[in-house]
Amino acid sequence: MTKQEKVQFVIDTLNEIYPEIPIPLDHKDPYTLLIAVLLSAQSTDVKVNQITPKLFEIADNPYTMVKLSVEEIRDIIRPVGLSPMKSKGIHGLSKILIEKYDGKVPADMDALEELPAVGHKTASVVVAQAFNIPAFPVDTHIHRLMYRWNLSNGKNVTQTEKDAKRLFPKDLWNKLHLQIIWYGRQYSPARAWDLEKDVITKTIGRKSVIKDYLKKKK
């Protein structure tokens, strides 16, 4: 298969398995999505979805969020980990949204990345999922799969994102990044990986990855 045929195989297979794709983090608007994505850093979506209802019941917009102290926010979000940094970030960005953006989340990567505790990946998720602006947020699943599929060299997430954007059509980025995440979780996990169930890696995977897998299976 040529590189382009491999890319098309990935797209076709993912569309077949995931014709409709749910957004993993529960939210109701750009602000609650931004907070949920920020909380998901080094945590799981399941854990975040358990915590956000408690937080959003008390404060689901920047105006009510800034009325809480950093300590009060931290007490609620503690189970998701990194709570000291995340609680400061949530309080700080809520204040900036009120002061600079009339309480609204900006639909702009640079503006989002200037907010406390908001990195490139968080900003990418928000523009893609809240505003439908093409972006390709790379998480651990996408980074792992792009390497396994021999579509990126696995050097770092910045390179993986560049390769994904170069290889996949722009109008598919927002759907594809979610499809790859779900596929990674269900069929191509880091641990307890079964190549027989992973049709994409089995078909187009990096030879060295498949060889290592088979060696370990012996």
SERO-42139 format. One record per residue (C-alpha): x, y, z; residue in one letter. Coordinates in nm, 4 decimals. Last residue first. Example, Ala and Ser with C-alpha at 12.3 -4.5 7.8 and 13.67 -1.06 7.14 Angstrom:
2
> 1.3670 -0.1060 0.7140 s
> 1.2300 -0.4500 0.7800 a
! end
This chain:
218
> 0.5942 -1.6396 2.2047 k
> 0.3658 -1.3371 2.2443 k
> 0.6607 -1.1066 2.3197 k
> 0.8215 -1.1883 1.9820 k
> 0.4891 -1.1314 1.8041 l
> 0.4565 -0.7822 1.9539 y
> 0.8164 -0.6915 1.8748 d
> 0.7679 -0.7991 1.5097 k
> 0.4424 -0.6020 1.4850 i
> 0.6137 -0.2876 1.6163 v
> 0.9183 -0.3408 1.3885 s
> 0.6933 -0.3810 1.0813 k
> 0.5033 -0.0556 1.1417 r
> 0.1339 -0.1319 1.1053 g
> -0.0721 -0.1229 0.7843 i
> -0.3004 -0.4286 0.8071 t
> -0.2486 -0.5583 1.1624 k
> -0.2240 -0.2012 1.2906 t
> -0.5633 -0.1199 1.1339 i
> -0.7360 -0.4480 1.2228 v
> -0.6528 -0.4341 1.5950 d
> -0.8492 -0.7335 1.7226 k
> -0.5782 -0.9836 1.6250 e
> -0.3116 -0.7421 1.7573 l
> -0.4391 -0.7852 2.1132 d
> -0.3028 -0.5109 2.3393 w
> -0.3169 -0.5729 2.7145 a
> -0.1358 -0.2417 2.7687 r
> -0.0860 0.0568 2.5346 a
> -0.4349 0.0134 2.3910 p
> -0.5106 -0.0637 2.0243 s
> -0.8680 -0.1870 1.9873 y
> -1.0935 -0.0115 2.2376 q
> -0.8916 0.2781 2.3777 r
> -0.6947 0.3422 2.0611 g
> -1.0103 0.3212 1.8488 y
> -1.1855 0.5741 2.0716 w
> -0.8891 0.8146 2.0474 i
> -0.8569 0.7577 1.6706 i
> -1.2269 0.8377 1.6181 q
> -1.1947 1.1555 1.8255 l
> -0.8979 1.2815 1.6214 h
> -1.0782 1.1803 1.3044 l
> -1.3943 1.3822 1.3628 k
> -1.2130 1.7129 1.4149 n
> -0.9523 1.6463 1.1466 w
> -1.1898 1.5383 0.8669 l
> -1.2280 1.8750 0.6877 d
> -0.8501 1.9158 0.6960 k
> -0.7812 1.6014 0.4920 p
> -0.5357 1.3679 0.6710 f
> -0.1655 1.3344 0.5897 l
> -0.0240 1.6812 0.6582 r
> -0.2357 1.7472 0.9660 k
> -0.1488 1.4058 1.1101 a
> 0.2221 1.4598 1.0366 d
> 0.2278 1.8019 1.2038 k
> 0.0392 1.6636 1.5086 e
> 0.2841 1.3728 1.5391 t
> 0.5788 1.6146 1.5180 q
> 0.4411 1.8247 1.8038 t
> 0.3555 1.5081 2.0003 v
> 0.7198 1.3955 2.0028 n
> 0.9583 1.1613 1.8188 k
> 0.6888 0.9029 1.7364 g
> 0.8100 0.8730 1.3763 n
> 0.4695 0.9382 1.2223 s
> 0.2371 0.7482 0.9858 l
> 0.3932 0.4094 1.0636 n
> 0.0599 0.2788 1.1940 w
> 0.2146 0.2024 1.5338 r
> 0.3619 0.5555 1.5436 y
> 0.0325 0.7280 1.4539 m
> -0.1306 0.4929 1.7034 l
> 0.0870 0.5873 2.0024 r
> 0.0620 0.9645 1.9481 h
> -0.3131 0.9365 1.8857 i
> -0.3626 0.7406 2.2091 h
> -0.1318 0.9666 2.4156 t
> -0.3192 1.2818 2.3083 d
> -0.2783 1.4839 1.9897 v
> -0.5285 1.7634 1.9264 p
> -0.5855 1.7953 1.5500 f
> -0.7618 2.1221 1.4763 a
> -1.0282 2.2346 1.2281 p
> -1.2602 2.4988 1.3822 i
> -1.5856 2.3380 1.4966 n
> -1.6309 2.5976 1.7726 f
> -1.6733 2.3883 2.0878 a
> -1.5176 2.0614 1.9716 q
> -1.2322 2.1777 1.7497 a
> -1.1537 2.5130 1.9140 v
> -1.1738 2.3536 2.2610 v
> -0.9691 2.0437 2.1767 v
> -0.6934 2.2540 2.0178 s
> -0.6763 2.4882 2.3204 a
> -0.6394 2.1892 2.5540 t
> -0.3636 2.0432 2.3319 k
> -0.1723 2.3711 2.3089 h
> -0.1717 2.4337 2.6814 g
> -0.4268 2.5997 2.9095 v
> -0.3154 2.6146 3.2760 a
> -0.3488 2.9967 3.2793 p
> -0.4949 3.1503 2.9601 l
> -0.2500 3.2596 2.6888 e
> -0.3087 2.9349 2.4993 e
> -0.6754 3.0301 2.4578 l
> -0.5945 3.3645 2.2975 a
> -0.3486 3.1985 2.0590 d
> -0.5917 2.9225 1.9598 m
> -0.8912 3.1497 1.8950 d
> -1.2603 3.0902 1.9570 a
> -1.2491 3.3031 2.2725 p
> -1.4416 3.1693 2.5756 v
> -1.6975 3.4262 2.6861 k
> -1.7101 3.6118 3.0193 g
> -1.6992 3.9524 2.8552 d
> -1.3677 3.8577 2.6868 y
> -1.0909 4.0502 2.8632 k
> -1.1940 4.1000 3.2273 e
> -1.4509 3.8217 3.2554 i
> -1.2429 3.5655 3.0626 l
> -0.9340 3.6754 3.2607 i
> -1.1057 3.6054 3.5954 k
> -1.2244 3.2634 3.4750 s
> -0.8683 3.1894 3.3555 l
> -0.7277 3.2560 3.7032 g
> -0.9854 3.0548 3.8981 h
> -0.9574 2.7540 3.6667 i
> -0.5761 2.7769 3.6554 g
> -0.5402 2.8069 4.0326 k
> -0.7677 2.5006 4.0731 s
> -0.5683 2.3098 3.8090 k
> -0.2277 2.3765 3.9678 m
> -0.3320 2.2732 4.3198 p
> -0.5560 1.9891 4.1876 s
> -0.2851 1.7986 3.9993 l
> -0.5112 1.4931 4.0393 g
> -0.8699 1.4222 3.9282 v
> -0.9839 1.3388 4.2842 p
> -0.9006 1.6929 4.4148 r
> -1.1560 1.8697 4.1892 i
> -1.4030 1.9675 4.4620 i
> -1.1501 2.0562 4.7326 d
> -0.9377 2.2462 4.4789 r
> -1.2289 2.4679 4.3762 i
> -1.2893 2.5610 4.7412 e
> -0.9160 2.6250 4.7925 e
> -0.8961 2.8537 4.4846 v
> -1.1803 3.0545 4.6387 s
> -1.5246 3.0505 4.4814 l
> -1.6745 3.3790 4.3634 k
> -1.4509 3.3523 4.0554 v
> -1.6485 3.0441 3.9432 m
> -1.9854 3.2238 3.9636 t
> -1.8832 3.4812 3.7011 y
> -1.6746 3.2343 3.4978 p
> -1.9705 3.0039 3.4266 n
> -2.0827 2.6613 3.5511 d
> -2.0261 2.7183 3.9232 a
> -2.1941 2.5240 4.2063 i
> -2.3682 2.2573 3.9974 e
> -2.0756 2.2835 3.7567 f
> -1.8298 2.1554 4.0193 l
> -2.0400 1.8597 4.1335 k
> -2.1304 1.7680 3.7713 p
> -1.7593 1.8066 3.6775 t
> -1.6262 1.5385 3.9162 i
> -1.7622 1.2105 3.7765 q
> -1.7087 1.3227 3.4155 n
> -1.3460 1.4027 3.5048 v
> -1.2909 1.0495 3.6414 k
> -1.4351 0.8910 3.3265 v
> -1.2335 1.1256 3.1036 d
> -0.9166 0.9992 3.2714 t
> -0.6426 1.2040 3.4380 s
> -0.3036 1.3378 3.3352 q
> -0.4724 1.6496 3.1910 a
> -0.8504 1.5866 3.2031 s
> -0.9175 1.8845 3.4305 l
> -0.8194 2.1337 3.1569 l
> -1.0483 1.9501 2.9141 v
> -1.3404 1.9705 3.1600 a
> -1.2800 2.3416 3.2283 i
> -1.2672 2.4258 2.8562 l
> -1.5772 2.2135 2.7901 l
> -1.7679 2.3942 3.0682 t
> -1.6740 2.7271 2.9107 y
> -1.7471 2.6255 2.5504 p
> -2.1020 2.5049 2.6345 d
> -2.2901 2.2088 2.7809 k
> -2.0170 1.9678 2.8884 h
> -1.9542 1.5951 2.9362 d
> -1.6101 1.4874 2.8111 l
> -1.5864 1.1973 2.5643 p
> -1.7339 1.3795 2.2619 i
> -1.9474 1.1136 2.0909 p
> -1.8579 0.9789 1.7453 i
> -2.1066 0.8809 1.4808 e
> -1.9940 0.6516 1.1971 p
> -1.7470 0.4913 1.4409 y
> -1.6506 0.1417 1.3224 i
> -1.7085 0.2018 0.9491 e
> -1.5820 0.5587 0.9606 n
> -1.2693 0.4354 1.1416 l
> -1.2034 0.1711 0.8752 t
> -1.2543 0.4144 0.5865 d
> -1.0272 0.6834 0.7353 i
> -0.7505 0.4362 0.8268 v
> -0.7681 0.2700 0.4826 f
> -0.7518 0.6141 0.3174 q
> -0.4340 0.6949 0.5105 v
> -0.2858 0.3586 0.4098 k
> -0.3760 0.4243 0.0475 e
> -0.2035 0.7630 0.0666 q
> 0.1131 0.6088 0.2138 k
> 0.1150 0.3549 -0.0707 t
> 0.0000 0.0000 0.0000 m
! end
